[in-house]
Amino acid sequence: MTELHLWLRHEARTTERRTPIVPDDARRLVGNGVELTVEESPQRIFPIEEYEAAGCRAAPAGSWATAPRDAVVLGLKELPGEPAGLTHRHIFFGHAYKGQPGAAELLGRFAAGGGALFDLEYLVDASGRRLAAFGFWAGYLGAALAVLRHRGRLRAPLTPTTKEELDATLEPAAHDAGFTGLVIGALGRSGRGARAAFATAGVDPTCWDLAETRDLDRPALLGHDVMVNAVLATTPVPPFLREQDLDTPGRRLRTLCDVTCDVGSPLNVLPVYDETTDWDEPVRRLCDEPPLDLIAIDNLPSLLPRESSADFSAALLPHLLDFGVSGAWGRCLERFREASRAHGLDKGEPHGE
């Protein structure tokens, strides 16, 4: 590989505890000739000292904006609002290719600065399968929170924990009433995670995937107590749950967790809400009679920051060692160009190629 300078940024979101590269994998990157600068962060689950011990250089939080122009800025969630023009190549989850709110603004910032976005959601192999994802842990936590809410045990604000501690709260108690669960998208990463959490909670959920959603049985959907949506839609499909469904007589559904959180996108399969929930207020009541509660948190894996970061970092590491503009990274870059062209923003090649 050519000489690579990665700049691991501090996450602007105060509830983001994860990192795309853990210290052990940072050591492997440095050992393979990658220059790795790591910003200090008061919330990252791994302290800066562990990165320094791995051979990384420390930098102040937010200093990526003035990093050398050839540095590749690595993060997870959204960027702060400044600078207006993004001059670097960035790797993170941009959430800007499905018509989400703020998508045109983000892509415009790259156009203004001449940088480029390598969106981790679109780091895929030749068959379109994602190469690094938090999906399992998103599904696990989504189902776990839904179970805890349904059993009356969910406490706010939410705080990061460990899987061992979380699982202890999921164990069914003698006084717990039984309930039915449904996982939609059950065969994907998030769906497998949701199924695993339900199993820990002593629940054997109904599992739907493509075959069951082609001709959706809405009465059957509404006949479950708890539903977890783990579908990552890439093309428009009829919604699974509509406003009019909430008024269906005899609706049994009481707790809904949307792991995907495509709110605001035309690909949203649950257009019954228009704003996500968060750690401070993880639940929103959609209906009062009969009650229906929504959980829609878009950084669920950050509640298990150590476990989810380690899994993601292990998957991402080999691709960072092979960073470039061909193969999977080339597909990433082309998807960015396509999105930019769709907004009339493509002004030529980003720098650094």
C-alpha positions as CSV (number, residue, x, y, z in Angstrom):
1,M,0.0,0.0,0.0
2,T,1.1,3.6,-0.5
3,E,1.9,5.7,2.6
4,L,-1.2,6.4,4.5
5,H,-1.9,8.9,7.2
6,L,-5.1,8.1,9.2
7,W,-6.5,10.7,11.5
8,L,-8.9,9.2,14.1
9,R,-11.2,12.0,15.2
10,H,-13.1,12.7,18.4
11,E,-16.8,12.2,18.0
12,A,-18.8,15.4,18.3
13,R,-21.9,13.5,19.6
14,T,-21.7,13.4,23.4
15,T,-23.3,9.9,23.6
16,E,-20.9,8.4,21.1
17,R,-18.5,6.2,23.1
18,R,-17.4,3.9,20.2
19,T,-14.4,4.0,18.0
20,P,-13.7,2.5,14.5
21,I,-10.2,1.5,15.6
22,V,-9.4,0.0,19.0
23,P,-5.8,0.3,20.4
24,D,-4.8,-3.3,19.6
25,D,-5.7,-2.8,15.9
26,A,-4.1,0.7,16.0
27,R,-0.8,-1.1,16.9
28,R,-1.2,-3.3,13.9
29,L,-1.7,-0.4,11.6
30,V,1.3,1.4,12.9
31,G,3.3,-1.8,12.6
32,N,2.4,-1.9,8.9
33,G,3.6,1.5,8.2
34,V,0.5,3.6,8.7
35,E,0.9,6.9,10.4
36,L,-2.0,7.2,12.8
37,T,-2.9,10.3,14.7
38,V,-5.6,10.0,17.4
39,E,-7.5,12.9,18.8
40,E,-8.0,13.1,22.5
41,S,-11.6,12.4,23.5
42,P,-13.2,12.6,26.9
43,Q,-15.9,10.0,26.0
44,R,-14.2,7.4,23.8
45,I,-14.2,4.0,25.6
46,F,-10.5,3.6,25.2
47,P,-8.2,6.3,26.7
48,I,-5.7,8.2,24.6
49,E,-2.8,6.6,26.6
50,E,-3.6,3.2,25.1
51,Y,-3.3,4.6,21.6
52,E,0.0,6.4,22.5
53,A,1.3,3.1,23.8
54,A,0.4,1.5,20.5
55,G,2.6,4.0,18.6
56,C,0.0,6.6,17.7
57,R,0.5,10.4,17.9
58,A,-2.0,12.3,20.0
59,A,-3.8,15.5,18.9
60,P,-6.4,17.8,20.4
61,A,-10.0,17.0,19.9
62,G,-11.4,18.6,16.8
63,S,-8.0,19.3,15.2
64,W,-8.8,17.2,12.1
65,A,-10.0,20.4,10.4
66,T,-6.4,21.6,10.2
67,A,-4.8,18.2,9.6
68,P,-2.4,17.8,6.7
69,R,-4.6,17.7,3.5
70,D,-3.4,14.2,2.6
71,A,-4.6,12.8,5.9
72,V,-7.7,10.5,5.8
73,V,-10.0,11.5,8.6
74,L,-11.7,8.5,10.2
75,G,-14.8,8.6,12.4
76,L,-18.2,7.1,12.9
77,K,-21.0,9.5,13.2
78,E,-21.8,13.0,11.9
79,L,-19.3,15.8,11.6
80,P,-19.7,19.1,13.5
81,G,-21.2,22.0,11.4
82,E,-17.8,23.7,10.7
83,P,-15.8,24.0,8.6
84,A,-18.2,24.8,5.8
85,G,-15.9,23.3,3.2
86,L,-14.5,19.8,3.8
87,T,-11.1,19.4,2.2
88,H,-10.1,16.0,3.4
89,R,-11.1,12.5,2.5
90,H,-13.4,11.3,5.3
91,I,-14.4,7.8,6.3
92,F,-17.6,7.6,8.4
93,F,-21.3,6.9,8.3
94,G,-22.6,9.9,6.3
95,H,-26.3,8.9,6.0
96,A,-26.5,11.1,2.9
97,Y,-27.4,8.8,0.0
98,K,-31.1,8.0,0.8
99,G,-32.5,11.5,0.8
100,Q,-32.1,11.9,4.5
101,P,-32.5,15.4,6.0
102,G,-29.2,17.3,5.8
103,A,-27.9,15.1,3.0
104,A,-27.6,17.9,0.4
105,E,-25.9,20.1,2.9
106,L,-23.3,17.5,3.8
107,L,-22.5,16.7,0.2
108,G,-22.3,20.4,-0.6
109,R,-19.6,20.8,2.1
110,F,-17.5,18.2,0.3
111,A,-18.1,19.9,-3.0
112,A,-17.1,23.3,-1.5
113,G,-13.8,21.9,-0.1
114,G,-12.8,19.4,-2.7
115,G,-12.8,16.5,-0.3
116,A,-14.6,13.1,-0.5
117,L,-16.7,10.8,1.6
118,F,-16.0,7.1,1.9
119,D,-19.3,6.1,3.5
120,L,-18.8,3.0,5.7
121,E,-22.3,1.9,4.9
122,Y,-21.2,1.5,1.3
123,L,-17.9,-0.3,2.0
124,V,-19.1,-3.5,0.3
125,D,-17.7,-6.5,-1.6
126,A,-18.4,-7.2,-5.2
127,S,-21.8,-8.7,-4.3
128,G,-22.9,-5.7,-2.3
129,R,-22.3,-7.3,1.2
130,R,-21.1,-4.8,3.8
131,L,-17.6,-5.5,5.0
132,A,-17.7,-3.8,8.4
133,A,-20.8,-3.1,10.3
134,F,-22.2,-2.6,13.8
135,G,-25.4,-4.4,12.8
136,F,-25.3,-7.3,15.2
137,W,-24.9,-5.1,18.3
138,A,-27.5,-2.6,17.0
139,G,-30.0,-5.5,16.7
140,Y,-29.0,-6.9,20.1
141,L,-29.5,-3.6,21.9
142,G,-32.7,-2.8,20.0
143,A,-34.3,-6.0,21.1
144,A,-32.9,-5.7,24.6
145,L,-34.3,-2.2,25.1
146,A,-37.6,-3.3,23.7
147,V,-37.8,-6.2,26.1
148,L,-36.9,-4.1,29.1
149,R,-39.5,-1.5,28.2
150,H,-42.2,-4.0,27.7
151,R,-41.3,-5.6,31.1
152,G,-41.3,-2.2,32.8
153,R,-37.5,-2.3,33.5
154,L,-36.1,0.3,31.2
155,R,-34.5,3.2,33.1
156,A,-33.6,6.6,31.6
157,P,-31.3,8.1,30.9
158,L,-29.5,5.2,29.3
159,T,-25.8,4.7,30.1
160,P,-23.1,2.5,28.5
161,T,-22.7,-0.9,30.0
162,T,-21.2,-4.3,29.3
163,K,-22.9,-7.3,27.7
164,E,-22.6,-9.2,31.0
165,E,-24.4,-6.5,32.9
166,L,-27.0,-6.0,30.2
167,D,-27.7,-9.7,30.0
168,A,-28.3,-9.9,33.7
169,T,-31.2,-7.4,33.3
170,L,-32.7,-9.5,30.5
171,E,-33.0,-12.7,32.4
172,P,-36.7,-13.4,32.8
173,A,-38.1,-13.2,36.4
174,A,-40.7,-15.5,37.9
175,H,-43.3,-12.7,37.8
176,D,-42.7,-11.8,34.2
177,A,-45.8,-12.3,32.0
178,G,-45.1,-14.0,28.6
179,F,-45.2,-11.9,25.4
180,T,-44.8,-12.4,21.7
181,G,-41.9,-10.9,19.8
182,L,-41.4,-10.2,16.0
183,V,-38.1,-9.5,14.3
184,I,-38.4,-8.2,10.7
185,G,-35.1,-8.6,8.8
186,A,-34.3,-11.6,10.9
187,L,-31.7,-13.1,8.6
188,G,-29.4,-10.0,8.5
189,R,-26.7,-9.0,10.9
190,S,-29.1,-6.8,13.0
191,G,-31.8,-9.4,12.9
192,R,-29.4,-12.1,14.2
193,G,-28.5,-9.7,17.0
194,A,-32.1,-9.1,17.9
195,R,-32.9,-12.8,17.9
196,A,-29.9,-13.4,20.2
197,A,-31.2,-10.8,22.7
198,F,-34.7,-12.2,22.6
199,A,-33.2,-15.6,23.4
200,T,-31.3,-14.2,26.4
201,A,-34.6,-12.8,27.5
202,G,-36.3,-16.2,27.2
203,V,-38.4,-15.2,24.2
204,D,-38.7,-17.2,21.0
205,P,-39.6,-14.5,18.4
206,T,-41.4,-14.8,15.1
207,C,-38.8,-14.2,12.4
208,W,-39.6,-12.5,9.1
209,D,-37.4,-11.7,6.2
210,L,-37.8,-11.1,2.5
211,A,-40.2,-14.0,1.9
212,E,-42.6,-12.8,4.6
213,T,-42.5,-9.1,3.8
214,R,-43.1,-9.4,0.0
215,D,-46.8,-9.8,0.8
216,L,-47.0,-8.4,4.3
217,D,-49.6,-9.8,6.7
218,R,-50.3,-6.7,8.7
219,P,-52.9,-8.3,11.0
220,A,-50.2,-10.8,12.0
221,L,-47.7,-8.0,12.5
222,L,-50.1,-6.1,14.7
223,G,-50.8,-9.3,16.6
224,H,-47.4,-9.3,18.3
225,D,-46.6,-7.5,21.5
226,V,-43.1,-6.4,20.7
227,M,-41.7,-5.7,17.2
228,V,-38.1,-5.0,16.2
229,N,-37.4,-3.7,12.7
230,A,-34.0,-4.6,11.5
231,V,-34.5,-4.1,7.8
232,L,-32.0,-2.1,5.8
233,A,-34.0,-1.0,2.8
234,T,-32.0,-0.1,-0.4
235,T,-35.0,0.3,-2.7
236,P,-38.5,1.7,-1.9
237,V,-40.9,-0.9,-0.4
238,P,-44.4,-0.6,0.9
239,P,-44.3,0.5,4.6
240,F,-44.6,-2.2,7.2
241,L,-46.6,0.1,9.6
242,R,-48.7,3.0,8.6
243,E,-50.6,5.7,10.6
244,Q,-53.9,4.0,9.9
245,D,-52.6,0.7,11.2
246,L,-52.2,2.3,14.7
247,D,-56.0,2.6,14.9
248,T,-56.7,-1.0,14.0
249,P,-59.2,-2.5,16.4
250,G,-57.6,-5.2,18.5
251,R,-54.1,-4.1,17.9
252,R,-51.9,-6.0,20.2
253,L,-48.6,-4.3,19.4
254,R,-47.4,-2.3,22.4
255,T,-43.6,-1.8,21.9
256,L,-41.8,-1.0,18.6
257,C,-38.1,-0.6,18.2
258,D,-36.8,0.7,14.9
259,V,-33.1,-0.4,14.7
260,T,-32.7,1.0,11.2
261,C,-33.9,4.6,11.9
262,D,-34.4,5.6,8.3
263,V,-36.6,8.5,9.5
264,G,-37.0,11.2,6.9
265,S,-35.9,9.0,4.1
266,P,-38.2,7.8,1.3
267,L,-37.0,4.3,2.1
268,N,-38.4,4.4,5.6
269,V,-40.5,1.3,6.2
270,L,-42.0,2.8,9.4
271,P,-43.4,6.2,8.5
272,V,-45.3,6.5,11.8
273,Y,-42.8,8.8,13.4
274,D,-40.6,11.8,12.3
275,E,-37.9,12.1,14.9
276,T,-35.6,9.6,16.6
277,T,-35.4,9.1,20.3
278,D,-32.2,9.4,22.4
279,W,-30.4,8.2,25.5
280,D,-32.1,10.9,27.7
281,E,-35.6,10.0,26.4
282,P,-35.3,6.6,24.8
283,V,-39.1,6.1,24.5
284,R,-41.8,8.1,22.8
285,R,-45.5,7.2,23.0
286,L,-47.0,7.0,19.6
287,C,-50.5,6.1,20.8
288,D,-52.3,6.3,24.1
289,E,-55.2,3.9,23.6
290,P,-54.2,1.2,23.3
291,P,-50.6,2.4,24.2
292,L,-47.8,2.0,21.6
293,D,-44.2,3.0,22.6
294,L,-41.4,3.7,20.2
295,I,-37.7,3.3,20.6
296,A,-35.6,4.7,17.7
297,I,-32.1,5.4,18.8
298,D,-29.6,5.8,15.9
299,N,-26.4,4.9,17.8
300,L,-27.5,1.8,19.8
301,P,-24.2,0.0,19.7
302,S,-22.6,2.8,21.6
303,L,-24.4,1.5,24.7
304,L,-22.0,-1.5,24.5
305,P,-19.0,0.5,23.3
306,R,-16.2,-1.9,24.1
307,E,-17.7,-5.0,22.5
308,S,-19.1,-3.3,19.5
309,S,-15.9,-1.3,18.8
310,A,-13.7,-4.4,19.0
311,D,-15.9,-6.3,16.5
312,F,-16.1,-3.4,14.1
313,S,-12.4,-2.6,14.3
314,A,-11.4,-6.2,13.6
315,A,-13.6,-6.2,10.4
316,L,-12.4,-2.8,9.2
317,L,-8.6,-3.3,9.9
318,P,-7.7,-5.4,6.8
319,H,-9.5,-2.9,4.5
320,L,-7.6,0.1,6.1
321,L,-4.4,-1.8,5.4
322,D,-5.5,-1.9,1.8
323,F,-6.9,1.6,1.6
324,G,-7.1,3.1,-1.9
325,V,-9.4,4.0,-4.7
326,S,-10.0,0.6,-6.2
327,G,-11.9,-2.5,-5.0
328,A,-14.2,-1.8,-2.1
329,W,-12.9,1.7,-1.5
330,G,-13.4,2.4,-5.2
331,R,-17.0,1.4,-4.9
332,C,-17.3,3.7,-1.9
333,L,-15.9,6.6,-3.9
334,E,-18.1,6.0,-6.9
335,R,-21.2,5.9,-4.7
336,F,-20.2,9.3,-3.3
337,R,-19.8,10.6,-6.9
338,E,-23.2,9.3,-7.9
339,A,-24.8,11.0,-4.9
340,S,-23.0,14.2,-5.6
341,R,-24.0,14.2,-9.3
342,A,-27.6,13.6,-8.2
343,H,-27.5,16.8,-6.3
344,G,-25.6,18.7,-9.1
345,L,-22.5,18.9,-7.0
346,D,-19.9,16.8,-8.8
347,K,-17.1,19.1,-9.9
348,G,-14.5,16.6,-10.8
349,E,-12.0,14.3,-9.0
350,P,-11.5,14.8,-5.2
351,H,-7.9,15.5,-4.3
352,G,-5.5,12.8,-3.2
353,E,-6.3,10.3,-6.1
